Amino acid sequence: MLIVGRAVAGMGASGIQNGAFTIVAQSVPMEKRPPLMGLVLGISQLGLVMGPLIGGALTEFTTWRWCE
């Protein structure tokens, strides 16, 4: 069940990232796109790093009620 949940979450994340790229590509001039694409990718990578750290801190230093 956890593998299926991770697969669904991955599809959702790829859809969100694809949508962000599409919005940037349609609304920003060509010469300003590379920094904004880098910003979108940087924020997503920051989320990949911070998510498990915050989740681990919540489960280690608080009760399980915070995870509901």
A tleap script that builds the chain and sets N, CA, C and O, in Angstrom:
source leaprc.protein.ff14SB
mol = sequence {
  NMET LEU ILE VAL GLY ARG ALA VAL ALA GLY
  MET GLY ALA SER GLY ILE GLN ASN GLY ALA
  PHE THR ILE VAL ALA GLN SER VAL PRO MET
  GLU LYS ARG PRO PRO LEU MET GLY LEU VAL
  LEU GLY ILE SER GLN LEU GLY LEU VAL MET
  GLY PRO LEU ILE GLY GLY ALA LEU THR GLU
  PHE THR THR TRP ARG TRP CYS CGLU
}
set mol.1.N position { 0.822 -1.191 0.000 }
set mol.1.CA position { 0.000 0.000 0.000 }
set mol.1.C position { 0.864 1.252 0.000 }
set mol.1.O position { 0.525 2.237 -0.656 }
set mol.2.N position { 1.978 1.224 0.729 }
set mol.2.CA position { 2.845 2.402 0.757 }
set mol.2.C position { 3.458 2.681 -0.601 }
set mol.2.O position { 3.639 3.841 -0.973 }
set mol.3.N position { 3.783 1.628 -1.351 }
set mol.3.CA position { 4.366 1.815 -2.682 }
set mol.3.C position { 3.347 2.473 -3.613 }
set mol.3.O position { 3.697 3.355 -4.398 }
set mol.4.N position { 2.108 2.051 -3.524 }
set mol.4.CA position { 1.064 2.645 -4.352 }
set mol.4.C position { 0.861 4.106 -3.972 }
set mol.4.O position { 0.692 4.958 -4.844 }
set mol.5.N position { 0.876 4.395 -2.691 }
set mol.5.CA position { 0.742 5.784 -2.233 }
set mol.5.C position { 1.877 6.658 -2.725 }
set mol.5.O position { 1.656 7.796 -3.139 }
set mol.6.N position { 3.095 6.131 -2.681 }
set mol.6.CA position { 4.246 6.895 -3.183 }
set mol.6.C position { 4.131 7.116 -4.687 }
set mol.6.O position { 4.506 8.177 -5.185 }
set mol.7.N position { 3.623 6.136 -5.407 }
set mol.7.CA position { 3.450 6.292 -6.855 }
set mol.7.C position { 2.430 7.375 -7.174 }
set mol.7.O position { 2.643 8.187 -8.074 }
set mol.8.N position { 1.335 7.389 -6.446 }
set mol.8.CA position { 0.304 8.412 -6.656 }
set mol.8.C position { 0.859 9.789 -6.299 }
set mol.8.O position { 0.611 10.758 -7.017 }
set mol.9.N position { 1.599 9.886 -5.208 }
set mol.9.CA position { 2.196 11.168 -4.821 }
set mol.9.C position { 3.206 11.630 -5.866 }
set mol.9.O position { 3.293 12.824 -6.152 }
set mol.10.N position { 3.963 10.709 -6.435 }
set mol.10.CA position { 4.919 11.072 -7.476 }
set mol.10.C position { 4.247 11.591 -8.724 }
set mol.10.O position { 4.727 12.541 -9.342 }
set mol.11.N position { 3.132 10.974 -9.105 }
set mol.11.CA position { 2.391 11.461 -10.269 }
set mol.11.C position { 1.815 12.843 -10.015 }
set mol.11.O position { 1.810 13.692 -10.906 }
set mol.12.N position { 1.332 13.068 -8.808 }
set mol.12.CA position { 0.812 14.390 -8.469 }
set mol.12.C position { 1.906 15.441 -8.477 }
set mol.12.O position { 1.701 16.547 -8.977 }
set mol.13.N position { 3.065 15.107 -7.930 }
set mol.13.CA position { 4.177 16.052 -7.904 }
set mol.13.C position { 4.662 16.363 -9.309 }
set mol.13.O position { 4.983 17.513 -9.608 }
set mol.14.N position { 4.721 15.361 -10.177 }
set mol.14.CA position { 5.153 15.623 -11.549 }
set mol.14.C position { 4.132 16.485 -12.284 }
set mol.14.O position { 4.505 17.310 -13.117 }
set mol.15.N position { 2.864 16.304 -11.987 }
set mol.15.CA position { 1.835 17.151 -12.592 }
set mol.15.C position { 1.939 18.595 -12.133 }
set mol.15.O position { 1.770 19.518 -12.930 }
set mol.16.N position { 2.216 18.791 -10.855 }
set mol.16.CA position { 2.369 20.152 -10.338 }
set mol.16.C position { 3.585 20.820 -10.958 }
set mol.16.O position { 3.522 21.985 -11.350 }
set mol.17.N position { 4.700 20.085 -11.050 }
set mol.17.CA position { 5.914 20.654 -11.626 }
set mol.17.C position { 5.722 20.952 -13.119 }
set mol.17.O position { 6.175 21.988 -13.604 }
set mol.18.N position { 5.064 20.067 -13.834 }
set mol.18.CA position { 4.779 20.304 -15.246 }
set mol.18.C position { 3.887 21.527 -15.410 }
set mol.18.O position { 4.090 22.326 -16.325 }
set mol.19.N position { 2.913 21.676 -14.541 }
set mol.19.CA position { 2.048 22.853 -14.592 }
set mol.19.C position { 2.807 24.140 -14.321 }
set mol.19.O position { 2.563 25.158 -14.968 }
set mol.20.N position { 3.731 24.097 -13.361 }
set mol.20.CA position { 4.540 25.281 -13.061 }
set mol.20.C position { 5.409 25.657 -14.249 }
set mol.20.O position { 5.540 26.838 -14.570 }
set mol.21.N position { 6.010 24.660 -14.913 }
set mol.21.CA position { 6.827 24.937 -16.094 }
set mol.21.C position { 5.983 25.520 -17.222 }
set mol.21.O position { 6.429 26.424 -17.929 }
set mol.22.N position { 4.774 25.010 -17.392 }
set mol.22.CA position { 3.895 25.509 -18.442 }
set mol.22.C position { 3.489 26.953 -18.177 }
set mol.22.O position { 3.463 27.773 -19.095 }
set mol.23.N position { 3.173 27.263 -16.923 }
set mol.23.CA position { 2.798 28.635 -16.575 }
set mol.23.C position { 3.958 29.589 -16.819 }
set mol.23.O position { 3.770 30.662 -17.392 }
set mol.24.N position { 5.158 29.207 -16.388 }
set mol.24.CA position { 6.326 30.061 -16.609 }
set mol.24.C position { 6.580 30.224 -18.105 }
set mol.24.O position { 6.849 31.335 -18.564 }
set mol.25.N position { 6.501 29.148 -18.865 }
set mol.25.CA position { 6.782 29.212 -20.296 }
set mol.25.C position { 5.778 30.088 -21.041 }
set mol.25.O position { 6.144 30.748 -22.014 }
set mol.26.N position { 4.528 30.105 -20.606 }
set mol.26.CA position { 3.503 30.876 -21.301 }
set mol.26.C position { 3.431 32.331 -20.852 }
set mol.26.O position { 2.924 33.174 -21.593 }
set mol.27.N position { 3.924 32.643 -19.660 }
set mol.27.CA position { 3.708 33.987 -19.128 }
set mol.27.C position { 4.972 34.826 -18.982 }
set mol.27.O position { 4.886 35.994 -18.603 }
set mol.28.N position { 6.143 34.264 -19.272 }
set mol.28.CA position { 7.393 34.982 -19.066 }
set mol.28.C position { 8.132 35.070 -20.400 }
set mol.28.O position { 8.165 34.095 -21.150 }
set mol.29.N position { 8.728 36.231 -20.705 }
set mol.29.CA position { 9.512 36.330 -21.943 }
set mol.29.C position { 10.695 35.362 -21.944 }
set mol.29.O position { 11.173 34.944 -20.890 }
set mol.30.N position { 11.155 35.017 -23.137 }
set mol.30.CA position { 12.199 34.005 -23.312 }
set mol.30.C position { 13.474 34.330 -22.534 }
set mol.30.O position { 14.083 33.422 -21.967 }
set mol.31.N position { 13.888 35.567 -22.490 }
set mol.31.CA position { 15.146 35.905 -21.820 }
set mol.31.C position { 15.065 35.834 -20.298 }
set mol.31.O position { 16.102 35.803 -19.636 }
set mol.32.N position { 13.876 35.808 -19.732 }
set mol.32.CA position { 13.718 35.709 -18.277 }
set mol.32.C position { 13.348 34.303 -17.806 }
set mol.32.O position { 13.220 34.077 -16.603 }
set mol.33.N position { 13.177 33.371 -18.712 }
set mol.33.CA position { 12.751 32.016 -18.342 }
set mol.33.C position { 13.791 31.221 -17.570 }
set mol.33.O position { 13.432 30.593 -16.574 }
set mol.34.N position { 15.068 31.208 -17.972 }
set mol.34.CA position { 16.023 30.341 -17.257 }
set mol.34.C position { 16.119 30.593 -15.756 }
set mol.34.O position { 16.142 29.627 -14.994 }
set mol.35.N position { 16.178 31.864 -15.285 }
set mol.35.CA position { 16.218 32.035 -13.824 }
set mol.35.C position { 14.942 31.546 -13.119 }
set mol.35.O position { 15.001 30.995 -12.020 }
set mol.36.N position { 13.806 31.756 -13.763 }
set mol.36.CA position { 12.559 31.317 -13.138 }
set mol.36.C position { 12.419 29.799 -13.150 }
set mol.36.O position { 11.888 29.220 -12.202 }
set mol.37.N position { 12.886 29.151 -14.209 }
set mol.37.CA position { 12.886 27.684 -14.227 }
set mol.37.C position { 13.810 27.149 -13.129 }
set mol.37.O position { 13.487 26.169 -12.458 }
set mol.38.N position { 14.964 27.805 -12.954 }
set mol.38.CA position { 15.867 27.414 -11.877 }
set mol.38.C position { 15.235 27.613 -10.513 }
set mol.38.O position { 15.442 26.802 -9.610 }
set mol.39.N position { 14.473 28.672 -10.353 }
set mol.39.CA position { 13.781 28.924 -9.089 }
set mol.39.C position { 12.736 27.842 -8.812 }
set mol.39.O position { 12.624 27.359 -7.685 }
set mol.40.N position { 11.979 27.465 -9.829 }
set mol.40.CA position { 10.975 26.401 -9.661 }
set mol.40.C position { 11.652 25.086 -9.264 }
set mol.40.O position { 11.200 24.401 -8.347 }
set mol.41.N position { 12.735 24.743 -9.961 }
set mol.41.CA position { 13.453 23.509 -9.633 }
set mol.41.C position { 14.095 23.586 -8.255 }
set mol.41.O position { 14.095 22.600 -7.518 }
set mol.42.N position { 14.643 24.748 -7.899 }
set mol.42.CA position { 15.266 24.902 -6.586 }
set mol.42.C position { 14.272 24.747 -5.456 }
set mol.42.O position { 14.580 24.125 -4.439 }
set mol.43.N position { 13.091 25.302 -5.618 }
set mol.43.CA position { 12.065 25.186 -4.577 }
set mol.43.C position { 11.600 23.738 -4.444 }
set mol.43.O position { 11.361 23.260 -3.334 }
set mol.44.N position { 11.470 23.041 -5.572 }
set mol.44.CA position { 11.053 21.640 -5.483 }
set mol.44.C position { 12.136 20.789 -4.814 }
set mol.44.O position { 11.813 19.885 -4.043 }
set mol.45.N position { 13.401 21.061 -5.093 }
set mol.45.CA position { 14.483 20.318 -4.444 }
set mol.45.C position { 14.555 20.640 -2.954 }
set mol.45.O position { 14.844 19.764 -2.140 }
set mol.46.N position { 14.294 21.885 -2.601 }
set mol.46.CA position { 14.255 22.262 -1.189 }
set mol.46.C position { 13.154 21.501 -0.461 }
set mol.46.O position { 13.340 21.071 0.678 }
set mol.47.N position { 12.014 21.336 -1.112 }
set mol.47.CA position { 10.926 20.556 -0.527 }
set mol.47.C position { 11.288 19.091 -0.354 }
set mol.47.O position { 10.898 18.461 0.629 }
set mol.48.N position { 12.043 18.544 -1.319 }
set mol.48.CA position { 12.483 17.152 -1.205 }
set mol.48.C position { 13.421 16.952 -0.028 }
set mol.48.O position { 13.422 15.888 0.590 }
set mol.49.N position { 14.214 17.957 0.286 }
set mol.49.CA position { 15.146 17.852 1.403 }
set mol.49.C position { 14.454 18.137 2.729 }
set mol.49.O position { 14.669 17.421 3.707 }
set mol.50.N position { 13.629 19.171 2.768 }
set mol.50.CA position { 13.037 19.599 4.036 }
set mol.50.C position { 11.884 18.714 4.498 }
set mol.50.O position { 11.655 18.589 5.701 }
set mol.51.N position { 11.155 18.096 3.571 }
set mol.51.CA position { 10.017 17.256 3.949 }
set mol.51.C position { 10.373 16.133 4.901 }
set mol.51.O position { 9.767 16.025 5.967 }
set mol.52.N position { 11.342 15.287 4.552 }
set mol.52.CA position { 11.714 14.216 5.484 }
set mol.52.C position { 12.328 14.730 6.785 }
set mol.52.O position { 12.143 14.124 7.840 }
set mol.53.N position { 13.054 15.839 6.714 }
set mol.53.CA position { 13.632 16.391 7.944 }
set mol.53.C position { 12.552 16.884 8.906 }
set mol.53.O position { 12.619 16.631 10.109 }
set mol.54.N position { 11.575 17.575 8.378 }
set mol.54.CA position { 10.479 18.060 9.224 }
set mol.54.C position { 9.640 16.887 9.733 }
set mol.54.O position { 9.248 16.860 10.899 }
set mol.55.N position { 9.365 15.916 8.855 }
set mol.55.CA position { 8.608 14.736 9.284 }
set mol.55.C position { 9.335 13.961 10.365 }
set mol.55.O position { 8.718 13.513 11.331 }
set mol.56.N position { 10.649 13.796 10.212 }
set mol.56.CA position { 11.435 13.099 11.234 }
set mol.56.C position { 11.456 13.852 12.547 }
set mol.56.O position { 11.374 13.247 13.616 }
set mol.57.N position { 11.565 15.185 12.472 }
set mol.57.CA position { 11.555 15.981 13.698 }
set mol.57.C position { 10.200 15.889 14.402 }
set mol.57.O position { 10.141 15.811 15.629 }
set mol.58.N position { 9.120 15.899 13.633 }
set mol.58.CA position { 7.788 15.784 14.241 }
set mol.58.C position { 7.601 14.437 14.926 }
set mol.58.O position { 7.051 14.372 16.025 }
set mol.59.N position { 8.048 13.374 14.293 }
set mol.59.CA position { 7.844 12.062 14.901 }
set mol.59.C position { 8.827 11.790 16.043 }
set mol.59.O position { 8.530 11.003 16.942 }
set mol.60.N position { 9.977 12.428 16.010 }
set mol.60.CA position { 10.973 12.186 17.050 }
set mol.60.C position { 10.714 13.012 18.312 }
set mol.60.O position { 10.872 12.514 19.427 }
set mol.61.N position { 10.322 14.258 18.136 }
set mol.61.CA position { 10.255 15.178 19.264 }
set mol.61.C position { 8.851 15.566 19.679 }
set mol.61.O position { 8.694 16.313 20.645 }
set mol.62.N position { 7.828 15.096 18.995 }
set mol.62.CA position { 6.448 15.374 19.395 }
set mol.62.C position { 5.691 14.053 19.451 }
set mol.62.O position { 6.274 12.987 19.252 }
set mol.63.N position { 4.417 14.126 19.716 }
set mol.63.CA position { 3.599 12.916 19.757 }
set mol.63.C position { 3.071 12.601 18.354 }
set mol.63.O position { 3.182 13.422 17.445 }
set mol.64.N position { 2.507 11.425 18.190 }
set mol.64.CA position { 1.980 11.017 16.900 }
set mol.64.C position { 0.739 11.812 16.505 }
set mol.64.O position { 0.334 11.781 15.342 }
set mol.65.N position { 0.139 12.509 17.435 }
set mol.65.CA position { -1.068 13.290 17.135 }
set mol.65.C position { -0.766 14.426 16.158 }
set mol.65.O position { -1.668 14.888 15.458 }
set mol.66.N position { 0.472 14.879 16.099 }
set mol.66.CA position { 0.847 15.938 15.162 }
set mol.66.C position { 0.824 15.454 13.722 }
set mol.66.O position { 0.738 16.261 12.796 }
set mol.67.N position { 0.900 14.162 13.527 }
set mol.67.CA position { 0.993 13.605 12.172 }
set mol.67.C position { -0.368 13.278 11.567 }
set mol.67.O position { -0.418 12.741 10.461 }
set mol.68.N position { -1.444 13.571 12.228 }
set mol.68.CA position { -2.770 13.215 11.713 }
set mol.68.C position { -3.261 14.179 10.711 }
set mol.68.O position { -4.362 14.015 10.185 }
savepdb mol mol.pdb
quit
